[in-house]
Amino acid sequence: MSDKTTVVRHLDIVVAWDEAERRHVYLDDADLVFRGNEVVHVGPGYDGTSDRTLDGKGLMAIPGLVNVHSHPFSEPGNKGITEEHASDKLGQSSLYEYLPVFGMEADAAGASCKVAVSELLKSGVTTVTDLSVPREGWLDDLAATGIRAVVCPMMREGYWFTRDGHTVDYAWDKGAGAQAFATALKTIDLAAQHPSGRLSGMLGPSQIDTCTEGYFKDALAEARRRGIPMQTHAGQAIVEFNEMVRRHGKTPIEWLDQIGVLGPDLVIGHCIFLNDHPQLHWPHSDDFARLRASGAAVAHCPTVFARRGIALNTIGRYMNAGIPLGLGTDTFPHNMIDEMRLACYVARILTGNYKMGTARHAFEAATIGGAKILRRPDLGRLAPGCKADFSLVDLDHPYMQPAHEPLRSLIYSASERAIRDVYVDGLQVVRDGKVLTIDLDAETTRMVDGQRRRLATVPQRDWAGRTADQLAPPVYSKTDRLPQSRPVT
Ligand SMILES: [Zn+2]
């Protein structure tokens, strides 16, 4: 690691961290200085030495965004499919009939990951939490992109399936679960030792309904031994809520609490279906209070649920109550600024209250919220001692204008279009909106081929033998010729 000092001089605005007030503030006409991979100065009039000076005029520096939940190995393969299709008889979820049959061919997972990470970097994400099925080369793929990554190897003892499209069954294989657990631990430990210095790990018992009590407890013990968090999916589907009630007579939150894993070491992916969610009819519990008292965190991914008419209730309500909340992309497009904007809008629509999702909620979730979940006080903020993970936003970009309130212009109007340069660990990974670390054309070709091959075999996996187009009809059907004999009048 080079220990050269870089000064970004006279930035119009820096979103800087005020440690005394414990919040972000706008600093005008400030210098951002980093040495090697660490920020050493944020503020006007740096008068120390430097090896390189960059002109910050017309730019805003923002802290690197922290993504706490994504599946880059497979989600790009669902493009064109899951935006508009789900199971009508299984709570409008795509979990049971769609995710198992679509996704990405295994040999294209690396390409899929790199394409997804390129989108993340361009949207200002400098840290990604990657929940994937472990594969050969996973860690090196992530490291090569230049991003900072937390690997969360998915492991489970059971999997769901449907025989009829209206009931969900579970197949259990404890041996496979134990093997996945061992692989996960090995992967997590290798990540911590990775020579890039940018990788770490998180325990990942995949879903509340595919892991048993003992499995969760063992995972929590291993997480605590390593001082890292554990993430699972829970409260992500009405089918899952009802399944937990069927099995245990408890809501998902009540069951996690009962088995002793609902606490500060747990990150809950989605955590939407608390008993008081308006789409459930379940006044007989106090999940929200239980969640708040536990210290467990929530990974909020608005897009993937908005597609199915589902929303967390709400980012403002959770954050105002002090529940640790970070943002994730989960699906394509891998764009954190889109997620920020949508987090605001879905909260307002669900409650009829514009204060329940604001730019401040969304930006804090995407920066310090995620950093807190990952136990990284040196990420998600710009202050001396923090990692040099940041983006430079082009304030003069047409979509930013008028840049009267620059974060609002970024979140509500310009999105990733205005993110010009991105640095991770003091190294530039995006220049003028182009990713420097990924051969995007080559990886995209591989990724597209991986989806094409996966789509061809969908009938072999679908319970009813349907084709991809039958499961997810295109917007328009194709035709060889137009049947009308007369011009349209
Ligand atoms: Zn997920």
Residues whose N, C-alpha, C, O or C-beta is under 5 A from the ligand:
A	BS01	ZN	G269 D330
